[in-house]
Amino acid sequence: MAEDKKLCLSGSGLTKVFGVGHQKTVAVDHVDFEFYEGEIISIVGESGSGKTTLAKMLLGLINPTEGEVFFQGKKRDIRSSRKKQEYWKNIQAIFQDPYSSYNIFSKIDTVLLDCIHMRGGRKFPHAKKVELMKEACSFVNLKFEELTNKYPFELSGGQMQRLMIARIFLLKPKILLADEPTSMIDACCRATILDMLIQLHNEIKMTIIFITHDIGLAYYVSDSVYIMERGKFVESGCADDMILHPKEAYTQRLIRDVPKIHEVWDLSTV
């Protein structure tokens, strides 16, 4: 991977500690990683393993206690509001809960227009902006004519996640962080959402980082898998090696815990 692809995001000794003294919690504990352009990565672990805290540090939403994040081989600098805005043009996120991902006072038109303006289209003619919004909605099987002048909370959870992907279609970031993007929507919508993300990845060669507890998802969509336990990466490598030939006991347990419909479920550990 490193020989034929460029490094897009990496971290060295990245650590996040909440609290002090006896109340101290080490959420992320000196992790190192290298993510490459066009790669699909999954960070897998149970709830409380530090996955989402790590994602927030990568997005620049919270500051690390120790360590550094590097973007395109250079130390990330987001100390000013302008630099942070520039960084966010290159890295975006889809969060777990579509119902809390939007400003409830902003209509869908505003949500999409903000993306166009962020990509330098503020001075586009109105007709051009509408054309771009229609194209983005069409990509996720939504009709702009049925969405215009509505608020996101008037949509279903699956529609809101698709609208979030439409935002990504307009923004075209280099990196997308997808934090449990299908866990709060109906099962019938999950495959559709994943298919749209993979299609977007293929079209614009975007790096996708899935944050998930679903090791089956990680196996089927990822090039590389990082297994996270108690704030640390305990194992990492290509998806086939991680799932078919796991070395760490924690990884083996995650795989064993996946229910199999042709076997009697062992609920003794629940």
N, C-alpha and C positions, 0 to 999 in steps of 0.2 A: 504493500500500500504506500509506504513512504517513498518508494523509488519512483513511482509514476504519478503521484498526486501531490498537490501542494498543501501544506499545513494551513488550516484556516482558524482553528481555535485550540489553544492548549493551556494547561495550568501546571504550576509548580508549587508543591507544598500548600495547596489551597486549604484553608482552615476557617471554620466559623464557630465561635464560642459565644453562647448566650449566658448572661448572668456572671456572678463572681463568687469566689470562695466556695462554700459548701453547696451553694445554689447553682453552681456552674454546670452547664450542659454543653458538651462538645458535639455539635450537630454534624459537622464535617471535619474530618481529622487528617490533615496533611495528604490530600489526594493529588496525584499526578495523572495527566492524560494528554493525548494528542488526537485531535479530530481532523480529518482531511476533507478537502473540497469534494463535494458530490457523494460523500459517504452517508450511509444511514447507520446511526448508532443507537443502541438502546442501553439505558442505565436502569438496571433491574434490582429491586429490593423490596422488602416488606415495608409497611407503613412505619414511619419513624426511623428509617434507615439513613435519612439525610438527603434523599434524592431531590426533593423540592427546594430545600435550602440551597443545594448546589446550583440548581437551575436559576434561582433568584440571584445568586452571585454572578453567574454567567451573563444574565441579562442586565446586571448593574443596578438591580433594585435594592440590594443590600450590599454593604461593603464586607470584604473578607477581614477576619481578625489577623490572619497571617497569609503569606503566599501571594502569588501574582497570577493574573490572567493575561495571556498573550493572544492578540488578534492579528492574523496574517503575519505571524513571526515577530511582531513588535509588541512591546509592553503596552497594554491597554491604558489609555489616558481618558477618563471620563469625569475629570474633576470639575469642569465647567458645564453649564447647561447646554451650551452650543455643541461641545464635544460629545455630550451624552446623546443629543438629538442625532448627530452624525452617526454615532455608533448604532443607534436604533434603526437607522436606515438599512443596516446590514444584518441585524439580528432581531427577530420577532418571535412571538410566542402564541400558542393556542393553549388555553388553560382548561383544567378539568371541569369547572363549573361554568357552563355557558350563561347561566342566569346572573352571574356576578361579573361577567367579562365586559359589560357595556355600561356606559353612562346612561342612566335611565331617562335623562332629560334630553338626550340627543337622538334625533330621528335617524333612520337608516340612511337617508340621503347624506346627512352630515358625516356619519361614520365612514361612508365610502369616499366622499369628497375630501375628507382629511387625509386619506391615503394618497389620493391623486396629488394634493397639494404638497404632501411630504416628499413625493418623488419629482417635484419641480414643475407640476402642471397647474399651478395657481392661475397663470395667465391664459390657459387654454380657453377657447370659446366654449360657451355653455353646451353647444351641441356635441363637441368633442368629449366633454366630461360625461355627458349622458351616454354616449357611445361606449366609453370605457367602463362605466358602471354596468351597462347592459351586458357587455362582454364578460365581466367578472361574475355577474349573477348567473349567466348562461353556463359558465364553466362548472358551477356547482348545482346545476339543475334547478335554479330559481328564476322566476320572472321578475325583472326589475319593475315592470308596470304594476305588479301586485304588491310590491314592497314600498314603493315610493310614498312618502308622507306618513309612513307608519313608524312605530317605535319597536325596537328589538324585542321588548317583553310581550309584544303581540304575536310573536312567532313561537313555534314549538322548540323544544330543546335541540332536536336534530337540525331544524332550520337555522337556529342561531349558530350552531357549530359550522354549518355550511357557509353562513354569512361570514364567519371568522376566516374561513378558508378563502372566501372571495376577497377579503382584505389582503390576505397574503398574496393572492394572484395579482392584485394591483401594486402592492409594495415591492414584490419580487426581491426579498432579502436573500443574502448569501447563506444565512443560517436560520433554521426554524427549530424552536424548542417546543415540543408537543408534550405537555404534562398531562398524562392520562386523558387524552382527547376523546376517548369513547366510553369512559367508565360511567358517565351519568346520563347516557342516552339509550334508547331502546336497542335491543339486540339486532333488530332488523335494519337499523341505521348504521351500525358499527362498520360493517363491511364497506358500505358506501363511502363513509368518511375516510376510512383507510385507503380505499381505492383512489379517492380524489387527491389525498396527500401524496401517494406514490406517483400518480400522474403528474402532479405539479413538480415533484422532484425530478422526474424524467424530462419534463419540458424545459426547466430553467437550471437544471444541474445544481439544485439547492441541497446543502447539507441539512439533514434532519436528525435531531436528537430526541428520541422518544424517552420520556420519563415514565416508567411503568412498573407495576408489580406482576404483570402478565408475561411470564417467561415464554409462553407459547407464541404470543405476538412478537416478542423479541426474536425468536428463532426464525419466524417466517418472513419478517420484513428487513432484518438487519444484516449489515456487513460485519459490524463489530458489536460485541456485547461486553458491558462492564457490570459486574455483580457487586452490589453495595450492601455492606452489613455494618451497622453501628458507626456510620460516618466514614468508613474506609472502603476502598476497592479491594476486595479479597481475591478477585480473579478477573481476568479480561483476555480477550482474544477474538478470533473470528467466530461467527455464530455457530458453525458446525462443531468446532472444538468445544465451545462452552456448553452446548446442549447435549451433544452426543458423547463427549468424553470429558465430563467435568472432573476436576481434581479436588476441589474444596468440598468439605462436608456440607457447608451451607448451600452451595450451588446444587449439590445432589439432593438435599432436602427440598429445595424450591421445586425441583423437577418432580420429585416423588409426590409432592402435595397437589400437583395438577390432577383434578378428577378425571378418571377414564370411564367412559360409559359402559365399556365391556367388562369392567371389574367391579367387585363389591367395594364400596367406599369405606375406608377405615376412618371412623370419626372419633376414635379413642384419644387422638391428640388435640381435638378441638376444645 
